[in-house]
Amino acid sequence: MQEELNPLEYLIKIQRIKLRFLALPIFIVICGLGLNLLLKIDFFKYLSLLGLILYFILQILYHIHRIYQFDEDTGAFIAPVSGIVIGIEDQEVLIKKRWFQPADLRAPCIYETAPFEITLGKIYLFQTESHLAGKLIGLVPGSIICRCLIPSDYVIIVKPSEKVRSGETILASIQEQKKGGR
């Protein structure tokens, strides 16, 4: 199940994206330490410390949390990103992801057209359709707002200011049919 939810090819893509951004802090650390040893100027030591801090910030910014197990519930619409529910309007749920929350983007349900929109941020989307809820489909580093478009036959079960985790928290479930003509 882990291989289905966290495809190896996507994890490799995420590592490549992360390494592309981590190259600058690594370069700053190496150059700062080298120049400090050669020129004996303490400024370069502090420059390399700044590069090290930037390295750790980027590591946290681009981390994902892996789902190892997910109870397949065909009637569930799960959170595509980790964050806090900031609003619920009609059949839409707004989720605010902050800077240092996991950057993984997960499929909220089985779909052909994405039932969510990402605003105010960068998105790396690896696939456009999903046949498995909870599957890793992209990366969204930094602070973003995700607007989840819940289908009309679903009932929203989350409340505003509730914390949600990507691929785990159920945002809505399928409405049960009324029995006996009520």
Z-matrix of the N, CA and C atoms (Angstrom, degrees):
N
C 1 1.450
C 2 1.528 1 111.43
N 3 1.327 2 116.61 1 -35.25
C 4 1.462 3 119.34 2 -179.37
C 5 1.517 4 111.02 3 -61.28
N 6 1.337 5 118.04 4 -39.45
C 7 1.454 6 121.60 5 -179.10
C 8 1.527 7 111.18 6 -65.84
N 9 1.341 8 117.46 7 -32.95
C 10 1.460 9 120.47 8 179.48
C 11 1.526 10 111.08 9 -72.73
N 12 1.344 11 116.89 10 -40.38
C 13 1.462 12 120.75 11 -177.57
C 14 1.522 13 112.52 12 -80.11
N 15 1.324 14 117.64 13 -29.04
C 16 1.463 15 123.14 14 -179.37
C 17 1.523 16 109.50 15 -125.96
N 18 1.347 17 118.25 16 75.20
C 19 1.469 18 120.54 17 -176.87
C 20 1.534 19 111.28 18 -58.83
N 21 1.318 20 115.72 19 134.87
C 22 1.456 21 121.85 20 -177.51
C 23 1.531 22 112.05 21 -58.92
N 24 1.322 23 117.38 22 -38.90
C 25 1.469 24 119.41 23 -179.64
C 26 1.527 25 111.33 24 -63.31
N 27 1.322 26 118.47 25 -34.23
C 28 1.469 27 121.45 26 178.26
C 29 1.523 28 110.70 27 -74.37
N 30 1.324 29 116.81 28 -37.46
C 31 1.467 30 119.84 29 177.02
C 32 1.527 31 110.55 30 -63.84
N 33 1.330 32 117.16 31 -37.19
C 34 1.469 33 121.22 32 176.83
C 35 1.532 34 110.09 33 -66.82
N 36 1.342 35 117.23 34 -41.57
C 37 1.473 36 119.96 35 177.07
C 38 1.527 37 110.89 36 -60.78
N 39 1.325 38 116.94 37 -41.68
C 40 1.463 39 121.08 38 179.04
C 41 1.520 40 110.49 39 -63.30
N 42 1.329 41 117.49 40 -41.64
C 43 1.467 42 120.67 41 177.93
C 44 1.529 43 111.05 42 -62.95
N 45 1.326 44 117.66 43 -39.18
C 46 1.464 45 120.65 44 178.46
C 47 1.527 46 111.48 45 -65.41
N 48 1.330 47 116.15 46 -42.62
C 49 1.473 48 120.28 47 177.52
C 50 1.520 49 109.58 48 -62.07
N 51 1.328 50 116.29 49 -44.69
C 52 1.462 51 121.17 50 -179.29
C 53 1.530 52 111.10 51 -63.31
N 54 1.316 53 117.32 52 -43.60
C 55 1.470 54 120.52 53 -179.56
C 56 1.527 55 112.19 54 -66.05
N 57 1.324 56 116.34 55 -32.46
C 58 1.454 57 119.85 56 176.61
C 59 1.528 58 110.91 57 -60.59
N 60 1.325 59 116.40 58 -40.72
C 61 1.463 60 120.34 59 179.40
C 62 1.524 61 112.08 60 -79.60
N 63 1.324 62 117.67 61 -28.42
C 64 1.465 63 120.60 62 -178.92
C 65 1.524 64 113.00 63 -79.77
N 66 1.316 65 118.03 64 -11.25
C 67 1.466 66 120.59 65 -179.30
C 68 1.529 67 111.63 66 -62.39
N 69 1.316 68 118.14 67 -39.08
C 70 1.461 69 121.16 68 -179.43
C 71 1.532 70 112.54 69 -64.20
N 72 1.345 71 120.02 70 -50.68
C 73 1.464 72 117.94 71 178.16
C 74 1.534 73 113.32 72 -62.10
N 75 1.317 74 116.60 73 -36.49
C 76 1.472 75 119.37 74 178.08
C 77 1.524 76 109.80 75 -63.70
N 78 1.327 77 116.50 76 -42.89
C 79 1.464 78 121.47 77 178.06
C 80 1.534 79 110.67 78 -61.66
N 81 1.334 80 116.96 79 -42.65
C 82 1.471 81 121.18 80 179.11
C 83 1.528 82 110.89 81 -62.25
N 84 1.324 83 117.11 82 -42.98
C 85 1.474 84 120.76 83 179.90
C 86 1.522 85 110.43 84 -63.09
N 87 1.322 86 117.49 85 -48.15
C 88 1.464 87 120.89 86 -177.85
C 89 1.527 88 111.09 87 -64.80
N 90 1.326 89 117.24 88 -46.27
C 91 1.472 90 120.23 89 179.53
C 92 1.524 91 111.37 90 -65.02
N 93 1.322 92 116.73 91 -41.99
C 94 1.469 93 120.00 92 179.90
C 95 1.508 94 112.39 93 -62.10
N 96 1.328 95 116.66 94 -44.74
C 97 1.469 96 119.64 95 179.15
C 98 1.527 97 111.41 96 -68.46
N 99 1.347 98 116.24 97 -39.67
C 100 1.467 99 119.49 98 178.74
C 101 1.517 100 112.28 99 -64.14
N 102 1.329 101 116.78 100 -45.26
C 103 1.466 102 120.49 101 178.62
C 104 1.535 103 111.86 102 -66.63
N 105 1.324 104 116.39 103 -33.86
C 106 1.470 105 119.47 104 177.14
C 107 1.530 106 110.78 105 -65.10
N 108 1.334 107 116.32 106 -40.79
C 109 1.468 108 119.70 107 178.97
C 110 1.527 109 111.71 108 -68.78
N 111 1.337 110 116.80 109 -39.07
C 112 1.464 111 120.44 110 -178.18
C 113 1.527 112 113.50 111 -75.34
N 114 1.327 113 115.98 112 -47.58
C 115 1.460 114 120.34 113 -172.21
C 116 1.531 115 113.79 114 -97.93
N 117 1.317 116 117.50 115 -10.12
C 118 1.474 117 123.15 116 -179.83
C 119 1.538 118 111.92 117 56.15
N 120 1.320 119 116.69 118 39.50
C 121 1.467 120 121.90 119 177.41
C 122 1.533 121 107.03 120 -110.30
N 123 1.335 122 116.19 121 123.59
C 124 1.459 123 121.28 122 -175.71
C 125 1.532 124 113.59 123 -65.61
N 126 1.327 125 117.76 124 -22.86
C 127 1.460 126 120.61 125 179.17
C 128 1.525 127 111.07 126 -54.94
N 129 1.313 128 117.83 127 -39.21
C 130 1.465 129 121.65 128 -177.80
C 131 1.528 130 111.70 129 -69.53
N 132 1.322 131 117.14 130 -28.16
C 133 1.456 132 120.97 131 175.48
C 134 1.534 133 109.28 132 -65.67
N 135 1.333 134 116.21 133 -41.90
C 136 1.466 135 120.45 134 178.88
C 137 1.526 136 111.15 135 -71.15
N 138 1.318 137 116.53 136 -31.91
C 139 1.453 138 120.38 137 175.92
C 140 1.530 139 110.45 138 -64.41
N 141 1.328 140 116.95 139 -41.26
C 142 1.462 141 119.69 140 178.14
C 143 1.527 142 110.90 141 -68.50
N 144 1.325 143 117.90 142 -32.40
C 145 1.461 144 121.12 143 175.55
C 146 1.531 145 110.04 144 -65.41
N 147 1.323 146 116.63 145 -40.12
C 148 1.459 147 121.08 146 175.82
C 149 1.530 148 110.68 147 -61.81
N 150 1.314 149 117.58 148 -41.41
C 151 1.463 150 121.71 149 176.70
C 152 1.518 151 111.77 150 -62.54
N 153 1.330 152 117.34 151 -37.96
C 154 1.464 153 121.78 152 178.64
C 155 1.531 154 110.66 153 -66.39
N 156 1.318 155 116.32 154 -41.52
C 157 1.468 156 120.18 155 177.62
C 158 1.530 157 110.28 156 -63.87
N 159 1.321 158 117.37 157 -43.42
C 160 1.459 159 121.88 158 177.47
C 161 1.530 160 110.84 159 -61.04
N 162 1.330 161 116.63 160 -38.75
C 163 1.464 162 121.75 161 177.45
C 164 1.530 163 110.70 162 -59.04
N 165 1.329 164 117.46 163 -47.85
C 166 1.463 165 120.85 164 -178.82
C 167 1.531 166 111.46 165 -67.09
N 168 1.314 167 117.44 166 -37.41
C 169 1.468 168 120.60 167 177.80
C 170 1.531 169 110.09 168 -62.77
N 171 1.318 170 117.63 169 -44.27
C 172 1.467 171 120.80 170 179.01
C 173 1.522 172 111.75 171 -67.36
N 174 1.326 173 118.21 172 -35.69
C 175 1.472 174 121.06 173 176.42
C 176 1.522 175 109.98 174 -60.10
N 177 1.328 176 116.38 175 -44.17
C 178 1.465 177 120.35 176 -179.77
C 179 1.517 178 110.58 177 -69.49
N 180 1.313 179 116.86 178 -40.03
C 181 1.463 180 122.02 179 -177.52
C 182 1.529 181 112.02 180 -62.13
N 183 1.313 182 117.95 181 -35.49
C 184 1.462 183 122.33 182 -175.82
C 185 1.528 184 113.48 183 -103.58
N 186 1.330 185 118.57 184 17.65
C 187 1.464 186 118.11 185 -179.96
C 188 1.528 187 110.35 186 -81.92
N 189 1.318 188 115.13 187 150.60
C 190 1.462 189 120.80 188 176.07
C 191 1.519 190 107.29 189 -123.48
N 192 1.297 191 115.78 190 155.53
C 193 1.459 192 117.80 191 173.44
C 194 1.520 193 106.53 192 -107.27
N 195 1.286 194 114.75 193 134.11
C 196 1.461 195 119.97 194 -176.19
C 197 1.519 196 109.92 195 -92.71
N 198 1.314 197 114.78 196 137.18
C 199 1.453 198 120.70 197 175.99
C 200 1.524 199 106.97 198 -93.42
N 201 1.318 200 115.86 199 125.80
C 202 1.455 201 120.07 200 -179.67
C 203 1.510 202 112.01 201 -99.59
N 204 1.322 203 116.47 202 -21.25
C 205 1.440 204 120.13 203 -176.55
C 206 1.518 205 108.22 204 -153.62
N 207 1.294 206 116.26 205 135.56
C 208 1.459 207 120.74 206 177.91
C 209 1.511 208 107.96 207 -142.13
N 210 1.331 209 116.09 208 128.72
C 211 1.462 210 120.48 209 176.72
C 212 1.517 211 107.84 210 -75.75
N 213 1.317 212 115.60 211 112.88
C 214 1.462 213 119.33 212 -177.76
C 215 1.518 214 109.57 213 -70.75
N 216 1.288 215 115.71 214 112.42
C 217 1.455 216 123.23 215 177.32
C 218 1.518 217 106.13 216 -120.81
N 219 1.334 218 116.46 217 107.48
C 220 1.462 219 119.71 218 -175.03
C 221 1.514 220 112.26 219 -65.20
N 222 1.327 221 117.44 220 -17.26
C 223 1.454 222 120.35 221 -179.51
C 224 1.509 223 113.27 222 -98.54
N 225 1.318 224 118.31 223 24.25
C 226 1.468 225 120.78 224 -176.64
C 227 1.524 226 111.39 225 -115.50
N 228 1.323 227 115.26 226 142.50
C 229 1.463 228 123.29 227 171.81
C 230 1.516 229 104.43 228 -115.05
N 231 1.343 230 117.29 229 107.78
C 232 1.460 231 120.49 230 -173.03
C 233 1.523 232 111.84 231 -98.56
N 234 1.313 233 116.08 232 162.05
C 235 1.466 234 122.01 233 -176.83
C 236 1.529 235 110.48 234 -66.50
N 237 1.341 236 117.70 235 127.92
C 238 1.466 237 119.91 236 177.88
C 239 1.526 238 113.23 237 -78.34
N 240 1.338 239 117.77 238 -24.18
C 241 1.467 240 122.15 239 179.11
C 242 1.523 241 109.64 240 -134.00
N 243 1.333 242 116.28 241 159.02
C 244 1.459 243 121.41 242 174.23
C 245 1.518 244 108.42 243 -85.49
N 246 1.321 245 116.44 244 142.67
C 247 1.456 246 119.59 245 179.06
C 248 1.509 247 112.17 246 165.23
N 249 1.331 248 115.17 247 -152.35
C 250 1.463 249 122.30 248 -179.26
C 251 1.518 250 108.45 249 -124.05
N 252 1.332 251 116.13 250 135.23
C 253 1.461 252 121.10 251 176.54
C 254 1.526 253 107.48 252 -71.06
N 255 1.340 254 116.64 253 117.65
C 256 1.466 255 119.75 254 -178.14
C 257 1.516 256 112.79 255 -103.53
N 258 1.311 257 117.51 256 -10.23
C 259 1.455 258 119.12 257 179.17
C 260 1.512 259 112.70 258 -173.23
N 261 1.340 260 114.50 259 149.76
C 262 1.466 261 121.55 260 176.16
C 263 1.522 262 106.46 261 -133.08
N 264 1.329 263 116.15 262 120.60
C 265 1.460 264 122.05 263 179.33
C 266 1.521 265 108.37 264 -132.37
N 267 1.316 266 117.34 265 127.07
C 268 1.461 267 122.83 266 -178.92
C 269 1.530 268 109.42 267 46.21
N 270 1.297 269 117.70 268 -112.35
C 271 1.468 270 122.02 269 178.82
C 272 1.528 271 111.03 270 -112.06
N 273 1.321 272 117.29 271 37.28
C 274 1.460 273 122.25 272 178.37
C 275 1.523 274 109.60 273 -125.81
N 276 1.337 275 115.19 274 139.74
C 277 1.458 276 121.65 275 175.69
C 278 1.524 277 106.99 276 -121.10
N 279 1.329 278 117.16 277 125.95
C 280 1.464 279 122.19 278 177.86
C 281 1.520 280 109.12 279 -99.93
N 282 1.339 281 116.00 280 127.14
C 283 1.466 282 121.70 281 179.84
C 284 1.521 283 108.23 282 -120.05
N 285 1.325 284 116.01 283 129.40
C 286 1.470 285 122.34 284 177.21
C 287 1.523 286 108.04 285 -101.39
N 288 1.333 287 116.30 286 117.80
C 289 1.461 288 122.19 287 175.19
C 290 1.518 289 107.38 288 -99.10
N 291 1.300 290 116.71 289 127.23
C 292 1.461 291 121.01 290 -179.70
C 293 1.527 292 110.12 291 -90.48
N 294 1.332 293 115.50 292 172.71
C 295 1.465 294 122.42 293 -172.90
C 296 1.514 295 114.39 294 -54.01
N 297 1.323 296 118.36 295 -46.29
C 298 1.459 297 119.07 296 -170.13
C 299 1.520 298 113.77 297 -104.50
N 300 1.316 299 117.83 298 20.87
C 301 1.457 300 121.04 299 172.96
C 302 1.527 301 108.34 300 -87.81
N 303 1.345 302 117.98 301 158.11
C 304 1.467 303 119.93 302 -177.83
C 305 1.528 304 112.34 303 -50.83
N 306 1.326 305 115.98 304 141.80
C 307 1.459 306 122.18 305 -173.23
C 308 1.521 307 113.79 306 -95.86
N 309 1.323 308 118.19 307 8.89
C 310 1.460 309 118.91 308 -177.76
C 311 1.521 310 111.73 309 -78.14
N 312 1.327 311 114.57 310 143.06
C 313 1.456 312 123.06 311 176.17
C 314 1.520 313 105.96 312 -112.33
N 315 1.320 314 116.43 313 122.88
C 316 1.464 315 121.96 314 -175.28
C 317 1.526 316 110.59 315 -116.00
N 318 1.321 317 115.92 316 153.28
C 319 1.466 318 121.45 317 176.86
C 320 1.525 319 108.60 318 -71.12
N 321 1.341 320 118.41 319 122.72
C 322 1.462 321 119.65 320 -177.75
C 323 1.532 322 114.26 321 -75.93
N 324 1.321 323 116.22 322 -21.98
C 325 1.462 324 122.01 323 179.02
C 326 1.525 325 107.03 324 -165.63
N 327 1.302 326 116.62 325 -178.50
C 328 1.459 327 120.42 326 174.88
C 329 1.529 328 107.18 327 -79.02
N 330 1.346 329 117.55 328 124.22
C 331 1.461 330 120.41 329 -174.69
C 332 1.524 331 111.17 330 -152.23
N 333 1.322 332 114.48 331 162.99
C 334 1.466 333 121.26 332 172.48
C 335 1.519 334 110.82 333 -109.76
N 336 1.334 335 116.95 334 -32.40
C 337 1.458 336 122.93 335 174.99
C 338 1.522 337 107.00 336 -116.21
N 339 1.308 338 117.16 337 129.86
C 340 1.462 339 121.40 338 -174.83
C 341 1.525 340 112.45 339 -55.44
N 342 1.349 341 117.77 340 123.45
C 343 1.468 342 120.97 341 179.71
C 344 1.528 343 112.69 342 -88.20
N 345 1.324 344 116.64 343 31.46
C 346 1.463 345 120.50 344 178.95
C 347 1.519 346 109.15 345 -151.58
N 348 1.341 347 115.36 346 159.64
C 349 1.462 348 121.89 347 177.00
C 350 1.517 349 107.67 348 -132.25
N 351 1.325 350 116.08 349 138.04
C 352 1.465 351 122.01 350 177.71
C 353 1.527 352 107.66 351 -105.90
N 354 1.329 353 116.55 352 126.86
C 355 1.457 354 120.60 353 177.63
C 356 1.524 355 109.91 354 -124.16
N 357 1.291 356 115.63 355 161.10
C 358 1.467 357 122.95 356 176.43
C 359 1.519 358 113.25 357 59.64
N 360 1.306 359 118.45 358 37.59
C 361 1.456 360 118.67 359 178.37
C 362 1.509 361 113.01 360 -175.10
N 363 1.318 362 115.32 361 173.21
C 364 1.460 363 123.90 362 179.59
C 365 1.524 364 108.40 363 -89.80
N 366 1.315 365 116.06 364 142.64
C 367 1.461 366 120.79 365 178.50
C 368 1.526 367 109.30 366 -133.76
N 369 1.317 368 116.04 367 135.02
C 370 1.463 369 122.75 368 172.35
C 371 1.529 370 105.64 369 -111.69
N 372 1.334 371 117.34 370 102.74
C 373 1.458 372 122.03 371 -177.53
C 374 1.523 373 108.76 372 -99.63
N 375 1.340 374 116.94 373 123.82
C 376 1.460 375 121.62 374 -177.06
C 377 1.522 376 112.50 375 -92.76
N 378 1.318 377 117.99 376 -25.18
C 379 1.459 378 120.74 377 177.23
C 380 1.522 379 108.84 378 -150.16
N 381 1.332 380 115.85 379 153.42
C 382 1.456 381 120.35 380 -175.22
C 383 1.518 382 113.63 381 -100.43
N 384 1.318 383 118.44 382 -16.59
C 385 1.464 384 120.56 383 177.34
C 386 1.519 385 109.38 384 -132.22
N 387 1.315 386 115.86 385 157.81
C 388 1.459 387 119.39 386 -177.46
C 389 1.522 388 110.85 387 -139.06
N 390 1.320 389 115.39 388 142.68
C 391 1.459 390 121.61 389 177.76
C 392 1.517 391 111.02 390 -113.92
N 393 1.359 392 115.90 391 13.11
C 394 1.458 393 120.99 392 -179.55
C 395 1.529 394 109.20 393 -149.16
N 396 1.318 395 116.27 394 120.59
C 397 1.468 396 120.52 395 178.36
C 398 1.524 397 109.42 396 -69.34
N 399 1.330 398 116.88 397 136.60
C 400 1.455 399 121.69 398 179.26
C 401 1.513 400 113.93 399 92.85
N 402 1.328 401 117.55 400 -2.82
C 403 1.459 402 121.30 401 -178.21
C 404 1.528 403 110.68 402 -73.55
N 405 1.316 404 116.60 403 140.34
C 406 1.457 405 122.52 404 176.12
C 407 1.525 406 108.48 405 -67.39
N 408 1.350 407 116.63 406 120.67
C 409 1.467 408 120.11 407 -178.03
C 410 1.517 409 112.60 408 -123.68
N 411 1.335 410 117.35 409 -6.22
C 412 1.452 411 118.36 410 -178.90
C 413 1.513 412 113.21 411 -176.92
N 414 1.330 413 114.09 412 -173.88
C 415 1.459 414 122.72 413 -177.00
C 416 1.527 415 108.02 414 -136.26
N 417 1.339 416 117.01 415 132.38
C 418 1.464 417 121.99 416 178.17
C 419 1.527 418 109.40 417 -132.39
N 420 1.332 419 117.58 418 83.65
C 421 1.466 420 119.74 419 179.68
C 422 1.523 421 111.10 420 -75.36
N 423 1.305 422 115.98 421 153.32
C 424 1.457 423 120.29 422 176.72
C 425 1.509 424 112.90 423 86.83
N 426 1.306 425 115.17 424 -166.76
C 427 1.454 426 122.45 425 -178.18
C 428 1.525 427 109.54 426 -91.76
N 429 1.328 428 116.31 427 128.60
C 430 1.465 429 120.93 428 -179.61
C 431 1.528 430 109.76 429 -141.37
N 432 1.311 431 115.12 430 168.40
C 433 1.458 432 121.65 431 169.65
C 434 1.521 433 106.88 432 -122.52
N 435 1.327 434 116.10 433 127.40
C 436 1.462 435 122.40 434 -179.65
C 437 1.526 436 108.43 435 -110.15
N 438 1.309 437 115.85 436 125.13
C 439 1.464 438 121.63 437 177.28
C 440 1.521 439 107.84 438 -103.97
N 441 1.322 440 116.65 439 110.19
C 442 1.464 441 122.26 440 -179.87
C 443 1.519 442 109.38 441 -91.35
N 444 1.309 443 116.15 442 125.18
C 445 1.459 444 122.28 443 -179.41
C 446 1.526 445 108.16 444 -97.50
N 447 1.314 446 116.10 445 98.40
C 448 1.461 447 122.14 446 -175.47
C 449 1.529 448 109.19 447 -80.65
N 450 1.349 449 118.31 448 129.55
C 451 1.474 450 120.37 449 177.83
C 452 1.538 451 111.12 450 -59.54
N 453 1.332 452 116.26 451 155.32
C 454 1.468 453 121.21 452 -174.15
C 455 1.526 454 113.53 453 -67.16
N 456 1.327 455 118.63 454 -22.55
C 457 1.462 456 119.95 455 179.59
C 458 1.529 457 113.22 456 -86.56
N 459 1.338 458 117.36 457 10.78
C 460 1.462 459 122.63 458 178.36
C 461 1.527 460 110.07 459 -107.68
N 462 1.326 461 115.82 460 151.53
C 463 1.457 462 122.55 461 175.29
C 464 1.525 463 107.36 462 -111.48
N 465 1.336 464 117.12 463 127.57
C 466 1.467 465 121.96 464 -179.16
C 467 1.523 466 108.52 465 -75.67
N 468 1.344 467 116.46 466 130.24
C 469 1.465 468 119.97 467 -177.60
C 470 1.526 469 113.40 468 -114.43
N 471 1.329 470 118.09 469 -5.29
C 472 1.473 471 119.99 470 177.40
C 473 1.519 472 109.92 471 -89.09
N 474 1.314 473 115.75 472 160.34
C 475 1.464 474 122.47 473 179.76
C 476 1.530 475 109.22 474 -116.97
N 477 1.336 476 117.55 475 155.62
C 478 1.470 477 119.76 476 175.75
C 479 1.529 478 111.37 477 -58.23
N 480 1.313 479 116.24 478 147.21
C 481 1.475 480 127.56 479 -177.96
C 482 1.530 481 113.60 480 68.53
N 483 1.325 482 117.28 481 12.90
C 484 1.462 483 121.37 482 175.90
C 485 1.525 484 109.37 483 -85.30
N 486 1.336 485 116.96 484 138.81
C 487 1.462 486 120.87 485 176.96
C 488 1.522 487 109.32 486 -80.51
N 489 1.350 488 115.27 487 138.51
C 490 1.462 489 120.59 488 178.46
C 491 1.524 490 109.33 489 -127.47
N 492 1.333 491 115.68 490 152.47
C 493 1.466 492 121.93 491 177.30
C 494 1.507 493 109.67 492 -118.49
N 495 1.319 494 115.72 493 135.13
C 496 1.462 495 120.17 494 -177.40
C 497 1.522 496 111.31 495 -61.80
N 498 1.324 497 114.82 496 132.25
C 499 1.448 498 120.71 497 177.48
C 500 1.516 499 115.22 498 76.66
N 501 1.329 500 118.55 499 0.31
C 502 1.465 501 120.67 500 -177.34
C 503 1.527 502 113.10 501 -125.87
N 504 1.328 503 117.63 502 -47.24
C 505 1.463 504 120.93 503 -175.57
C 506 1.522 505 110.59 504 -77.19
N 507 1.323 506 116.34 505 129.82
C 508 1.460 507 121.23 506 178.19
C 509 1.527 508 108.57 507 -85.19
N 510 1.338 509 116.24 508 120.80
C 511 1.458 510 121.69 509 178.84
C 512 1.526 511 111.62 510 -85.19
N 513 1.327 512 116.81 511 -38.55
C 514 1.463 513 121.31 512 -177.19
C 515 1.524 514 109.31 513 -151.14
N 516 1.320 515 114.83 514 156.02
C 517 1.465 516 119.61 515 176.68
C 518 1.521 517 108.75 516 -132.00
N 519 1.331 518 115.81 517 160.78
C 520 1.464 519 120.28 518 -177.32
C 521 1.518 520 109.31 519 -67.34
N 522 1.329 521 114.42 520 135.61
C 523 1.454 522 121.89 521 -179.98
C 524 1.524 523 109.15 522 -68.16
N 525 1.337 524 116.74 523 133.05
C 526 1.463 525 119.66 524 177.57
C 527 1.513 526 108.99 525 -76.82
N 528 1.336 527 115.34 526 141.83
C 529 1.462 528 120.61 527 -179.90
C 530 1.530 529 109.75 528 -70.02
N 531 1.319 530 115.68 529 137.91
C 532 1.478 531 119.75 530 178.66
C 533 1.519 532 109.12 531 -71.43
N 534 1.337 533 114.83 532 136.55
C 535 1.466 534 120.61 533 -178.16
C 536 1.524 535 110.16 534 -101.53
N 537 1.304 536 117.37 535 148.07
C 538 1.456 537 122.75 536 172.07
C 539 1.528 538 114.67 537 75.36
N 540 1.304 539 119.91 538 19.81
C 541 1.446 540 123.13 539 174.71
C 542 1.519 541 115.41 540 72.80
N 543 1.289 542 121.43 541 15.72
C 544 1.465 543 124.42 542 179.30
C 545 1.469 544 112.47 543 -73.32
